[in-house]
């Protein structure tokens, strides 16, 4: 074995290891994912993006083109995830840089096909699909309970908008080093939890704890969920907003039949994983 090629990239500092695997030969075990994402014994990342043809993956939705590129996304804990908005942007940037796609193309995900547009300025727009509000629940941080809106963006979210108590407006005071408490019956497969506050009618600030990862600098689907929740609480069905996250800024649009996410995608480095290291996991 000559080693395994990789690319490291990030979308608003939500970082990923990209593994090109066009022939579907890599055995991407949970242990290998955890090792890759470990910032001491591996490369360090919030997740892994395997680049593979959709027809070579078993759990692909029927509406995804089997001949198209599929984003096989894994969380840092090794678990399989349905969708990742920042990951799609980095995935798209890799395909463009590698000469495997044009400026507009479709990325297959476990949540279905996601059309993307790669812009000349390094930003990528992802058509994130429909957004569904499916109830209300609560999250608990440091013994305090926060009301939230349950949002399905291809994966489950609980978006908590903090605006009633002025003392709660400082999002940096929230301890997200441990997972927020949530209703495990309402969210049987876990949940991504967003905490957001409104900066202006079309601007919010957000922090997020992602299931299977921990707090990240950004979460693409989470920004969509937060904007959808903000509009829902305002009695609106559509709208646009910027979202400031620790890793930067993105723009989200919610329409009657879908949503869009636009933000930067940066490829940082490339190299080759040592085969001895790989085989150890």
C-alpha positions in Angstrom: 0.0 0.0 0.0 1.4 3.4 -1.0 -0.6 5.3 1.6 -4.0 7.0 1.5 -4.4 10.4 -0.1 -6.2 13.1 1.9 -7.2 16.7 1.8 -7.9 18.9 4.8 -10.4 21.7 4.5 -12.9 23.8 6.4 -16.1 25.7 6.0 -16.3 28.6 8.4 -13.7 26.7 10.5 -15.9 23.5 10.7 -13.1 21.2 9.6 -13.0 17.9 7.7 -10.6 15.3 6.4 -11.5 14.6 2.8 -10.7 11.0 1.6 -10.9 10.5 -2.2 -12.2 7.0 -2.8 -13.6 6.9 -6.3 -13.5 3.0 -6.5 -15.0 2.5 -3.0 -12.0 0.5 -1.7 -11.4 2.2 1.6 -12.5 0.4 4.7 -13.6 3.4 6.7 -14.2 1.9 10.1 -15.5 3.9 13.1 -12.1 3.4 14.8 -10.3 4.9 11.8 -12.7 7.9 11.7 -12.1 8.5 15.4 -8.4 8.3 15.0 -8.4 10.6 11.9 -10.4 13.2 13.8 -8.4 13.0 17.0 -6.3 16.2 17.2 -3.5 14.5 19.1 -3.1 11.1 17.4 -4.6 11.9 14.0 -5.0 14.8 11.6 -7.8 16.4 13.7 -11.2 17.3 12.3 -14.9 17.6 13.1 -15.7 14.9 10.6 -14.6 12.8 7.6 -15.9 13.2 4.0 -15.3 10.2 1.8 -15.6 11.0 -1.9 -17.1 8.0 -3.6 -19.5 7.1 -6.4 -23.0 6.8 -5.0 -23.6 3.4 -6.6 -20.8 1.9 -4.4 -22.5 2.8 -1.2 -25.3 0.7 0.3 -27.5 3.2 2.2 -28.0 5.7 -0.6 -31.5 7.3 -1.1 -33.2 6.2 -4.3 -33.3 9.7 -5.7 -29.5 10.0 -5.7 -27.8 9.3 -9.1 -25.7 6.1 -8.6 -23.1 7.5 -11.1 -22.8 10.8 -9.2 -20.4 11.8 -6.4 -21.6 10.9 -3.0 -20.6 12.6 0.3 -20.1 9.7 2.7 -20.1 11.8 5.9 -18.9 10.5 9.3 -19.0 12.4 12.6 -15.8 12.6 14.7 -17.0 9.8 17.0 -17.2 7.5 14.0 -21.0 7.6 13.6 -22.7 8.0 10.2 -24.6 11.2 9.7 -27.3 12.1 7.2 -26.1 15.6 6.1 -23.6 18.4 6.8 -24.0 21.8 5.1 -20.4 22.9 5.8 -19.2 19.5 4.7 -21.0 19.8 1.3 -19.3 23.1 0.7 -15.8 21.6 1.4 -16.8 18.5 -0.6 -17.8 20.7 -3.6 -14.6 22.7 -3.3 -12.6 19.5 -3.5 -14.4 18.2 -6.6 -13.9 21.6 -8.3 -10.2 21.8 -7.5 -9.7 18.1 -8.6 -11.4 18.8 -11.9 -14.2 16.4 -11.1 -17.1 18.8 -11.4 -18.2 22.0 -13.1 -19.3 25.2 -11.3 -22.8 23.8 -10.9 -23.4 20.2 -10.0 -25.2 17.8 -7.6 -23.8 16.2 -4.5 -25.4 13.0 -3.3 -26.0 12.8 0.5 -27.9 10.5 2.8 -30.6 13.2 2.9 -30.9 13.1 -0.9 -29.3 15.1 -3.8 -28.0 18.6 -3.0 -27.4 20.9 -5.9 -24.4 23.3 -5.4 -22.9 26.3 -7.1 -19.2 27.0 -6.7 -18.6 30.8 -7.0 -15.4 32.4 -8.2 -14.8 34.1 -4.9 -14.4 30.7 -3.1 -17.9 30.7 -1.7 -20.3 27.8 -2.3 -24.1 27.9 -2.3 -25.8 24.7 -1.3 -29.5 24.0 -2.0 -30.2 22.4 1.4 -33.6 21.0 0.6 -36.8 21.4 2.5 -36.9 22.5 6.1 -39.6 21.0 8.4 -40.7 22.3 11.8 -41.9 19.4 13.8 -42.5 20.6 17.3 -41.0 22.2 20.3 -38.8 20.9 23.1 -36.2 22.1 25.5 -32.4 21.9 26.1 -30.6 22.1 29.4 -27.2 23.7 29.9 -25.7 24.1 33.4 -29.0 23.4 35.0 -30.9 26.0 33.0 -33.6 25.1 30.6 -34.0 26.7 27.2 -37.1 26.5 25.0 -36.4 25.4 21.4 -38.0 24.7 18.0 -37.5 21.3 16.6 -36.3 21.5 13.0 -35.6 18.8 10.4 -33.0 19.8 7.9 -32.3 16.2 6.8 -30.9 15.7 10.3 -32.5 16.7 13.6 -32.0 20.1 15.3 -33.3 21.9 18.3 -32.9 25.7 17.8 -33.1 27.7 20.9 -33.5 31.5 20.4 -32.5 33.4 23.5 -34.1 36.8 23.7 -36.3 37.3 26.8 -33.8 37.6 29.6 -31.0 40.2 28.9 -28.7 38.1 31.1 -29.0 35.3 28.6 -27.9 37.3 25.6 -24.2 36.5 26.1 -23.9 33.3 24.2 -20.2 32.9 25.2 -21.3 32.2 28.8 -22.9 28.9 27.9 -20.9 25.8 28.8 -21.0 23.6 25.7 -18.1 21.4 26.7 -20.7 18.8 27.5 -23.8 17.8 25.5 -26.9 19.9 26.3 -29.6 17.8 28.0 -32.5 16.9 25.7 -35.6 14.8 25.5 -34.3 11.4 24.3 -37.9 10.3 23.6 -38.5 13.2 21.3 -35.1 12.9 19.7 -34.4 9.1 19.8 -31.3 9.4 17.6 -29.8 12.4 19.3 -30.0 16.0 18.2 -27.9 19.0 17.2 -28.6 21.9 19.5 -28.3 25.6 18.5 -28.3 28.6 20.8 -29.0 31.9 18.9 -29.8 35.5 19.5 -31.1 38.1 17.0 -28.7 40.9 16.1 -31.0 42.5 13.6 -34.2 41.6 11.7 -32.0 39.7 9.2 -29.0 38.8 11.3 -28.4 36.3 14.1 -25.5 35.1 16.2 -25.2 31.3 17.0 -23.3 28.6 18.9 -23.9 24.9 18.3 -23.3 21.6 19.9 -23.3 18.8 17.3 -24.3 15.3 18.2 -21.3 12.9 17.8 -18.9 15.8 17.7 -19.3 18.4 20.5 -19.2 22.2 20.0 -18.0 23.2 16.6 -17.0 26.5 15.1 -19.9 26.2 12.7 -22.7 23.9 11.6 -24.2 24.4 8.2 -27.5 22.6 8.8 -27.6 24.2 12.2 -27.5 27.7 10.7 -30.4 26.8 8.5 -32.3 25.4 11.4 -31.7 28.5 13.5 -32.9 30.9 10.7 -36.0 28.6 10.1 -36.8 28.7 13.8 -36.4 32.5 14.0 -38.8 32.9 11.1 -41.2 30.4 12.6 -41.4 32.3 15.9 -42.0 35.5 14.0 -44.9 33.9 12.1 -43.0 33.9 8.8 -42.5 31.0 6.3 -39.8 32.5 4.2 -36.9 34.9 4.6 -33.1 35.4 4.6 -30.6 36.1 7.3 -26.8 36.2 7.9 -25.6 33.9 10.7 -22.5 34.8 12.7 -20.9 31.7 14.2 -17.5 31.5 15.9 -15.9 30.4 12.6 -17.2 33.2 10.5 -20.4 34.2 8.7 -22.8 32.5 6.3 -26.1 33.5 4.6 -29.2 31.4 4.8 -32.4 31.6 2.7 -35.6 29.9 3.5 -38.2 29.5 0.7 -41.6 27.8 0.5 -40.1 24.6 -0.8 -36.4 24.6 0.3 -33.5 26.5 1.7 -30.0 27.7 0.7 -26.7 28.1 2.5 -23.9 30.2 1.2 -20.5 30.4 2.7 -16.8 30.0 2.2 -15.0 26.7 1.6 -11.2 26.5 2.1 -8.9 23.7 1.2 -5.9 23.9 3.6 -3.6 21.0 2.9 -3.1 17.7 1.2 -0.9 14.7 1.9 -0.8 11.0 2.3 -1.7 8.9 5.4 1.0 6.4 6.4 -0.2 2.8 5.6 1.2 1.6 8.9 -0.8 4.2 10.9 -3.9 3.3 8.8 -3.6 -0.4 9.4 -3.2 0.2 13.2 -6.9 1.1 13.3 
